[in-house]
Amino acid sequence: MGYLTFKIRTPGGQYLFESDLTLHELIPLVRQITRQLETRPHLTKQLRGYRAVITPQYDELMLAKEYIKPAAQPAPMPSSPAPGTAEISITVADLSPDVLEDFELEIQAFYNPGSSVLCTRCPERDRCPGSGRALRDELDGWIELDPAAPRTNEPITGLTVRIESQHGERLYERTFSSYILQPFVDQLSAYLVVTGRLKRPEGSPNVGDLIARYDGQPRIDPLLTGLRRAAPSSAAGPASAPIRPSPMVDWDALDADEQDDDAGEQNDDLEITLIATEHVDLARKPMPTERCEAVDSPTTEELQIFVGREVIERLRANVREADHEFGGVLVGQAYLPPTGDQPYVEILGIIPSIDEEGKPTPLMLGYERWRQVQARLAEQFSGQQMVGWYQAHMLGARRVLVVTQEQIYEVSDRLRLTRNETFTHQSFFREPWHVALVIDAVGDRFCFYRWQDGTISQCPGYFIID
């Protein structure tokens, strides 16, 4: 089956950490690919019991086009639209955020098994070590290194992933740059910082080198057993139990639900709670333009955002102290200028999201959490209101290469809204002056989002007020 040697180094080349790893770390990449293939009806049955063959690449990558086994009878090409009818065109840029976000969610599911939405319908739960249902920890027959690949001690420059059916038929093949694994490097680096093995990187994030190994047994640093889904049997020392979110998946109940679905039974136990929100009439007040500092290129044509300098400094202090992602609610007021109907917003405080022990947590709004935030707002910020929310991202690549058949381009994904965050904004922050703040906790960057023509759009800039 093989294994990997993983080395973390600074961008300048200084090595900071080294350990062997099993191929479990490639599960998120393989699952990201196969989830996309599962949406193709002609591949659904052939994916049962599939095998992923990983071929390391060492030369300058000539990124080949993605191969996906076509349907036996391709669908006929649609005829030209009749005059006056609409034609929808989807570009690569439209699709790339979902691709990046899917991989981010796969990473989260890997390190928090049973707590991710991706686990609820995962067909691999009977052979994924994280589910607790796998008969063994080995990945033989699921994910393997290509035995015909060259043997070398050089770091890999990329990976060719080939998905085969149980009978060896090629279903999928594509070569990825090693940049695709940067989210894993960030996650592991953050864990080593928390445990004291690494210092928090200053400026650019750390870089990871992977070396493919085929002979011998992996020598895994005992510290990593607390991070992994399943501690490898070859790891020395006791495995410390990581603190993980409460599982949202009851595997046995899930199997029972699927059996009910197959029998045509319906589940009528769905309970929906509606949270009432009130429309707020805005007072008129002059904008604080004489005592503000512009950040990036804020426009005067759309919603303008004014943030107290103390708020920015407090958020930066929270980032410096944080060892995981966190979020909260933005507090302040929205106003109309003396003339005109375009509102603006002032952010004067924050209400951090905390757990039962008072520790910072990512913002996850539900009915009970919404009531708690409302109570803290009335207690700590009398006369103010929620004007938005914020979330600090630590997981993700500072520089991600998105490869398509025709082009290669870069995306900074720590400043993107995830699918869950988009849902939060659409569900709880629907006023035209509600804003969202995404923080790149590694690069110390801030990015606001606002409503624009019914969609959530990135702001070109904002103002800091004293």
N, C-alpha and C positions, 0 to 999 in steps of 0.2 A: 504493500500500500504506500509506503514512504512517509516522510514527514518533512518539516521545514525548520531551518535555523533562522531565527529572527533577531536582527540587530537594530538597536535604536541609536541614531547619531544626530548630532547637531547639523544644521545646514552647512557649517564649516568643515565637517568631516570628523569631528571628535566622537568616538563611540562611547555610549553611556550605559548600555544594557545589552545583554545577550542571553538568549535561551532558545532551546528547541521547542517546537510546537507540533502538535498533531494536525491532521488535515481538517479537524473540526472547524478551524477558523475560516475555512472556505465555504462552510454551509450557507452563510448569508448571500454570497455571490451566486452560488448554485441555485438557491431558492428564488432569488430575484429573477433569474432567467426562466426557471421552470414555471413560476407563477404566470409569467407572460405567455408561455407556451400553452398553459392549461386553458387559456381563453380561446384557443383554436380547436373547434370541434373535432377535426380530423386527427388531432394528436392526443386527445384526452385518454383513450384506451392505451395507446402506445407508450404513454409516459408512466404507466403503472410498472413499478419495479425498475425504473430507468437507472442507468449508470452514467456518472460524470467522469470523463477522463481529462485530466489537467496536464497540459504540455507546457513546461517552462520555456520561455523565450529569452535569448541572451543578446541578440544582435539589435541593431537599430530597427525598430518595428516598421514593417510594411503592413499596415493595418488592412486586412482583407475585408471584403464585404461580408455582412452577416448572412449565414446560410440557415434557412428554416425549411424543413421538408415541406414541399407544396402539397396541396390536396390532390387526390387522385383525379378529380375532374374540376379544374379551376372554374370559378364562377365567371360567366360571360361579362365582358366589359360593358359598363353602362353606356347607353346611347347619349348623344349630345343633348343637353337640356333644351327643352322647348323655349322659344322666345318668351321673355317675361318671367321665367322661373328662376329661383335662386339656386346657386351652386356653392357648396361649402368646400373650402380648401383649408387643410390642416398642414401647417408648416412644421419643420423640425423644431423651431423655437417653442411651438405650442406643446410639444411632447416632452422636451428635455426636463422640465421641472418635475414631472411625475416620475421619470426614470431615476433621477437623483433622489427624490424623496422615498421611493420604494426601497432603494438600497439603504437609506438611513433607517427606515422602519425595520428592515431585515436585521441590521446591526442591533437595534434595540431589542428585537425579539430574541436574538441569539443570546444576549447577556441577561435577559429577564424572561426566561421561558415561562409560558403560561400566563403572563401578564399583558401580552401584546394582542391587539386585535387580529394580527396575522395568525395567531395560534388557533383561533376558534374553528377554522376550517382547513387546517393544514393536513394534507394527505400523508405527510412524512412523520406523523407523531408516533407511529409504531416502530420507526427506526431512528428517530432523532433522540440523542441522549438527553436533551433538555426536557423532554416530556415526562420522563420517569417511567415510560412504558416500553422503551427499547429493551430487547432481550440481551444486548451486549453493547459496549461502548465503541467497539471497532467499527470502522466505516467500510470494511471490505464489501465490495459489490455495490457500493453507493458512490463514493468519491475516491478516486485513485489517481496517483501520478502515472503518467505515461511511461512504461518501462523502456520504450524505444528512444526516449529523449536523451540528449547528450548529458554526460556526467561531468560536472565541473564545480569548483568552489566559488565561482563568480556569482554576484547577485543577479537575480533575474531582472529583465527589463519589461517583461509582460507575461501574460498567461493566455494560452489558447484553451478555451473551454469547449469540449465536445460532449454533447448529450446523446447517448445511445439507448435504444430500446433493449429489452431483455434479450432479444435475439441478435444484438449487435448492429442494428440498422441505425445509420446516422440520422438524427432528428434535428440537430442544431449544432452550429459551430461558429465561433467568433474569437478573435484575438483582442485582448484588452491590455491597455497600458497598465503598468504597475501603479499608476496614480489611482486606479479604481480601489485600491486597498488603503488609501490614506485615511478614511474614516476609522478603520480598525487601528491604525497607528495612533490616531488621536485618542481613541478610547483607552488603549493600553497605556499610553503615556500618562493620561489623566489618572488612571488607577495607580501607576507607579509613583506619581506625585503625592497622591493621598497617603500611600503607605510609607513615604519617606525615602524611596529608592532613587527618585529623580527630583531635580529642582524644576519649578514651573518654568517652561520655556519663555524667554524674553524675545519679543519680536516675532520672527517666523517660527512656525511649529517645527517640532522634531521630524526627522525623516527616518523611515524604516527600510532596511534592506532584508530581502528574503533569499535564502539559499536552499535549493531543493536537495533533499537527501534520500538515498535509496537503501543504504546498508546500515546495519546496526540498530540500536534502540535509542529513542530520543531521550536527551537529558534535560528535563524540564525544571525550571526554577520553582522551588516549592511555593514561593510567594504567589505564583499565578494560579494555583489550585483554588484560591478563593474567588477568582474572577471567572473561571471557566464554567460552562454548563455542566460538565461532568469531569471530575478529577481523573486524569490518566493514571492507569495502574502503575506506570513506571515512575511517577513523580515521587520524590523523596520527601519525608516529613508529613505531619498532619495537615489536612486541608481545612483552612478556616472557612466557616460558613459566611458567605457574603450577605449583606442586607439587601433584600430585593423587594420590589413592590408586591403587594398581596396578589396572588394569582387570580385572574379573572376567568380561568378555564377549569371546569370540572370535567375531566376527560371521560369518566364513566357516564355522567349525565349527557355529555355531548354525543356519545355513542348511542345512548337511548333515544335522543332527539332524532338522530339520523335514521334509526330504525322506524321511528314513528313517521318520519317524512316518507320513507319508502313504502309504508303501509297506507299512505294517503291520509293520515290523521293530521289534524291541525291543532296548533297550540293557541289557546284563547286566553293565556295568562298575561298578555301584554298590558302593562299599566303605563299610561302616559300622564305626566304632570306638566301643566302649562304654567309658566312663570310670567306673571303680569308685569308689563313695563309701562311707564308713563311718559308721554310726550312732554318735553320741557320747553316752556316759552322763554326765550333768551332776552336778557336785558341788554341795553345799548351802553357801550363804553368805548372810549378811544383806545386804539391799539398802543401798546407800550413800545413804540418804534424808536423812541429817543434814547432808551437805555438797554438796547439789545445788541447782540453779536450774531451775525449770520453764519450758519454752518452749511457748507456746500452751496447750493444755488436755489434757495427758496423762491417761489414765485408768488406774485401778488394776485394772480388770476384765480387761484383755487384756495382751499382751506389753508390758513396760515397757523403754524404751531409755535407757541412761545413756551419755553421750558425754563423753570427756575434753575439758576446755576447750582444751588444747593442740591437739587434733585439729581442733576448730572453727576455731581461729586459723590453723592451717596450711592448711586448705582455703580460708579467706578470702584468705590470702596468695596461694595458687595462682590463685584467681579474678582477683585484681588484676593478676597478671602474665600471664595467659593471653590469647592472641589467637585461640584456637579452642577447640572443645569438648574435654574431657578426662575421664578416669575412672580407676578403680582398685578396689582391694579393701579392705574394712574389716577390721581385725584386733582381736581382743580375746578375750573369754570369755563363755560363756553359763552361767548358774547356776540352781539352784532355791533358793527361799528356805528358811529353816529349817523352815517348815511349809507344806504345800500343794504342788501339782504344776504351778503356772503359772510357767514359766521367765521370766527376764529376761536382758538382754544388756548387757555393758559393752564399749564401743568405745574402745580405747586407742591405736590407731595406724592408719596407712594404708600401702598399697603401691601407688604410682601406676603406671598402665599407661604404658610407654615404648616407643619404637621402637628400631631398631638404633643410632641416634645418641644415644639417651638422652633424647629429647625427649618431653614428655607427649603422649599420644594417647587417643582414646576407648577405653573398655573393650570389647574384642572377644574373648571367650573361645572358644578352640578347644582341640584336644587338646594341641598344642605350647605354646600360651600358658598353659594350665592347669598343665602341668609346670613352666614357668618360674616361675609364681607360687608353686607349692609349694616350689620350691627357695629363692626369696627369703624366703618365710615362715620356713623352717627356719633360714636364715642370719641374718636380721635380727630375728626375733621368736621366739626359742626359748621353748617352753612356751605360746605363744599359738596361736590358730587363726583361720581365716577365719570371720567372723560375718556377712558380707554384702559389698556392693559399693556404689560410688557413681559418679555420672555428672553432669557439669556441662553444662547446656544453654545455648547462646547463641542458637541459631536458634529463632524462634517469636515470636509477638506477646505483648506484655505484656497487651493487651486485645484479644480477638477476639470479634467479633459473629457468633453462629451464627444464621442466619435460616432459619426453617421457614415452612410455610404458615400457622401459627397464632401463632407467637411469636418474639420476639427475646431472646436472653439471652447473657451473657458467660461466657467460659471463659478461664482463665489456663493456657496450654498449655506453658509452660516447666517446670512442675512435674509434668507428666504422664509416665507411663511410655510409651515407644514400643513398638511391636509387637516389635522386636528385643530391647529390654530386658526385656520380659515373658518372651520365650523364654529369655533368659539366666537369669533368676531361676528359671523353672520347670525348667531343665535342670541348673543347677549349685548352686542354693541352695534345697534342698528341706526342710531341717530347719525345724520350727515356730518356731525362734528366729532364723532367717536374716532379715536385713532388707536393704532397698535404700534408698539416699539419693539423691534427685534435687535438684540445686542449680540455681536460677535465677541464672546468672552475671551477668545484667544487673540484676536487682532485688535481689540479695543475699538470697535466701530459700532455706530448707532445708525439705525435705519427706521424711519417712520413709515407707516402705511395709513391710508385714508380711503374713505368712500369717494368714488368718482364715477358718475353716470351709472350708478347701480353696481359697480364692481369695486373690489379692493385693489388699490393701486399704490405703488411705491411713491413716496414723496421725494421731490428733488432736493429738499433741504428743510431746515427749521431755524428758529432763533433761540438763543440763550439770553435770558434776562437776569439782571442783578437785583 
